[in-house]
């Protein structure tokens, strides 16, 4: 299945995280077109680029951005 055919059906908040030099999903030919086609309103979607290629998930700034996004949409964690 081609994800571009279904992107417009996505209406929930989206945080898209990618490496600037990703060789599997290049920025101009893959990442940006997919992001533009998402059906999510612009105020609820964000595309963040990080140094590196396809494997960015271990970077501390990536983790911080994910947690900030989750706090924004789900609320901060409350310890009992």
C-alpha positions as CSV (number, residue, x, y, z in Angstrom):
1,X,0.0,0.0,0.0
2,X,1.1,3.5,-0.7
3,X,1.0,5.7,2.4
4,X,0.4,8.8,0.2
5,X,-3.0,7.4,-0.8
6,X,-4.1,7.3,2.9
7,X,-2.4,10.4,4.3
8,X,-5.4,12.6,3.8
9,X,-7.5,10.3,6.0
10,X,-5.3,11.0,9.0
11,X,-7.1,13.7,11.1
12,X,-5.5,13.2,14.5
13,X,-2.5,15.3,15.8
14,X,0.7,14.2,14.2
15,X,4.3,14.6,15.2
16,X,6.5,13.5,12.3
17,X,10.2,12.9,13.2
18,X,12.8,12.4,10.5
19,X,16.5,12.5,9.9
20,X,17.5,15.3,7.6
21,X,19.8,12.9,5.6
22,X,17.4,9.9,5.6
23,X,18.3,7.7,2.6
24,X,15.2,5.5,2.9
25,X,12.7,8.4,3.1
26,X,14.4,11.5,1.5
27,X,13.3,14.9,2.7
28,X,12.2,16.4,-0.6
29,X,10.8,13.3,-2.3
30,X,9.2,11.5,0.6
31,X,8.9,13.4,4.0
32,X,7.6,16.7,2.8
33,X,5.1,15.4,0.4
34,X,3.7,13.0,3.0
35,X,3.5,15.8,5.6
36,X,1.7,18.1,3.2
37,X,-0.9,15.4,2.4
38,X,-1.8,14.7,6.0
39,X,-5.4,15.6,6.7
40,X,-4.6,16.9,10.1
41,X,-5.2,20.6,10.5
42,X,-1.9,22.6,10.3
43,X,-2.1,23.7,13.9
44,X,-2.1,20.0,15.0
45,X,0.8,18.7,13.0
46,X,4.5,19.2,13.2
47,X,7.5,18.0,11.2
48,X,10.8,17.9,13.0
49,X,14.1,17.3,11.4
50,X,17.2,16.0,13.2
51,X,20.8,15.6,12.2
52,X,21.5,12.1,10.8
53,X,19.9,9.5,8.6
54,X,17.1,7.0,9.2
55,X,17.9,6.1,12.8
56,X,17.3,9.2,15.0
57,X,15.2,7.8,17.9
58,X,18.1,7.5,20.4
59,X,18.9,11.2,20.4
60,X,18.1,13.0,23.6
61,X,16.5,16.0,21.7
62,X,14.2,13.6,19.9
63,X,13.0,12.1,23.3
64,X,12.4,15.6,24.7
65,X,10.4,16.6,21.6
66,X,8.3,13.5,21.9
67,X,7.6,14.0,25.6
68,X,6.7,17.7,25.0
69,X,4.3,16.7,22.3
70,X,2.6,14.1,24.5
71,X,2.4,16.5,27.4
72,X,0.7,19.0,25.1
73,X,-1.9,16.6,23.7
74,X,-2.4,14.2,26.7
75,X,-1.4,16.4,29.6
76,X,1.6,16.2,31.8
77,X,2.3,13.1,33.9
78,X,0.8,13.4,37.4
79,X,2.6,11.4,40.1
80,X,0.4,10.1,42.9
